[in-house]
Amino acid sequence: MALAERPRSIGISLTATLLTRRSAVHQSEMTNYSPLSGQQFQFATQVQMRALATHFGPAHARYAAEVQLYRQLLYQATDWAFVDVFRWLALLCLSGAGIVCTRSSKAMVDGFGQTG
């Protein structure tokens, strides 16, 4: 691997790891606040079962409905994770820009007093 490609690969692996971990955290948070016996989950399951009963039959529609709801949960958790990682990277970039600006302004002030 070339030396120039290492920072890029480190950034990609860091971002992928953050996305995976934050997605798992958000998935856990959402499932903790939505019990299987809750009215919203039961209503959503019934709606999905009615929609999927024609394709899977009434006996297998419940499993397909729960899989569909779980897939929606994964999409929402992943979207939430993207927002988190984007915010963190924006904060990191802004703080890095602030550090660069303060160091460059300090170097310019120090450089004005010198005679060459």
N, C-alpha and C positions, 0 to 999 in steps of 0.2 A: 504494500500500500504506500502510495506516495505521501510525502510529508504534508503536502497541501491538502490532501483529502482527509486527513485525520480529524481536524476540527469539524468538518462537515459530518463525518460519520458519528462523531461523539454527539453532536447536536441532534442528529436524527435519532440515535439510540436513546438519548435523554428524553426527547419529546415523546417517543413511542412508549417508553417506560412510564412517564408521567400520565399519558393518556390512558394506558391500561390500568394503572393503579387508581387514578381518579374516577374512572368509569366504574371500577369495582366498588369504590367508596360510595358513589352516588347510587348505584344499584342497591347496595345494602341499606342506605338511608331511605330510599323510596319503598323498599319492601318492608322495612320496619314500621312505617307509618300507614301501611295498607294491608290489614290482616285479611286472610282468606275468607273469614266469616263476615267481613264488612259488607255493607249494602252496596257500595260502589263497585266492589269487585264482583259480587254476585250478579248485579245488574249487567255489568259489562260482559261477564261470562255468558249470561242468558242471551244477550243480544248477539254475541258471536256464535253461540250454539245454533240459534235460529238461522243465521246466515249460512253457516257451514253444514247444516243438517242435510241439505239437498246434495252436497258433494260427498260427504263422508258417511251419511246415515245417522239416525238418531243415537245409536249406541256408541259411536266413535266421535261424535261431534264435540263432546266435552273436552276430550284431550286436545283436539285440534284448536278449540277455542282458547284453552289455557296456553298452548304453544304460541298462538297468535298474540295474546296479551303479553307473554313473556318477551316476545320479539319486539313489541312496541316499547316495553320497559328498557330493553337493551339499547334501542335507538335513542330514547330520551336520556339515559345515563351517559351514553357516548357523546351526545350533543352537549350536555352539561359539562362533561369533562373537557371538551374542546374549548368551551368558553373559559373555564378555569385556567387551562394551560395558556390560552391566548392572553389572558389578563396578566398572568405571571411573567410571560415573556415580554409583554409590553412594559411592565414595571421594571424588569431587568434591563431592557434596552434604555429606558428613560434614566435609570440610575447610572448606567454606564455612560450615557451621553453627558449627564451632569458631572461625573467624575472627569471625563475628558475635557469638558469646557473649563472646569475650575483649574485643572492642571495646565492647560494651554494658556489661560489668562495669567496664571501665576508665572509661567515661563516667559510670557511676553513682557510682564512688568519687570522681571529680573533682567531681561535682555536689554531694556531701554537704558539702564544705567551704565552699561558697558560701552567702552570705546574701543574701536578696532583698529 
